[in-house]
Amino acid sequence: MKTILNRRRILAGLAASATAIAASPSGGQTAPKESPELLRMSDALPVKLKAYHDAAERVRAIVREWGPQWPEPHPDIMEASVFGANHRDILGFGISTEKGASLGQEEGIAKILSVKECQTRAESHLATATRMSGFKRPPTKRIKVHLDWAKRDKARILHARKYWAEIRRIKSASGIERCTHERREAEEALRVAVGEILTFEERSPMGLAIKAQAIIAWGQVRQFSQKLNLEAPEWMAGIAETITRQAA
């Protein structure tokens, strides 16, 4: 089920409905007054929209300043694995690299090993080599392989420690996590406000215009958020009911 609102199509329907209402004879009847509750929600909408834009701009400013400083992981801690975290940028989006593509990773996004994973691997290989050395006939070649792997993973620890320490430093200094959280909260507040407006039963053509403004406001958030809006079908139903009522 599609959850994203086709804003242009809905606005076209609203415009057509509003035109029909304006062109129809009034019959001398006084237009009904809009609900004070809907008017209150309409007055609050610009404030919530501004709060979202301000929060979004703070995030963009951080990305502009700190994004270029985001560290590149050493190739030795990049691999195709079920372990580790995806190679991501300051906003948490996956980074596609030639290394990731060469590893066969989806969309070229490699896994980045943690310090703990490198330590665990080094200790495991060393323990295996030690255990094999106690055999009556120690498998010399296999022992050497495990010792070489242990040496490789010990070297990886330094690369991983440097990489993840820099990630933590930038996150802390930039405030990116706090600001993205504030953006999510502002976006959620706007989503709730828009949803309340779109599902509220209006009394007049003014209510129709208020709902059009709400749709335009929601269209200014990230496409990602619009696509994940699970209440979109309910919103569309509310709009359809509004058009039917006001066009009657």
Buried (B, 14 or more C-beta within 10 A) or exposed (E): EEBEBEBEEBBEBBEEBBEEBEEEEEEEEEEEEBBEEBBEBBEBBEEBBEBBBEBBEBBBEBBEEBBEEBEEBBEBBBBBEEBBEBBBEBEEEBBBBEBBBEBEBEEBBBBBBBBEBBBBBBEBBBEBBEEBEEEEEEEEEEBEBBBEBBEBBBBBBBBBBBBBEBBEEBBEEBBBEEBBEBBBEBBEBBBEBBBBBBBBEBBBBBBBBBBBBBBBBBBEBEEEBBEEBEBBEEBBEBBEBBBEBBBE
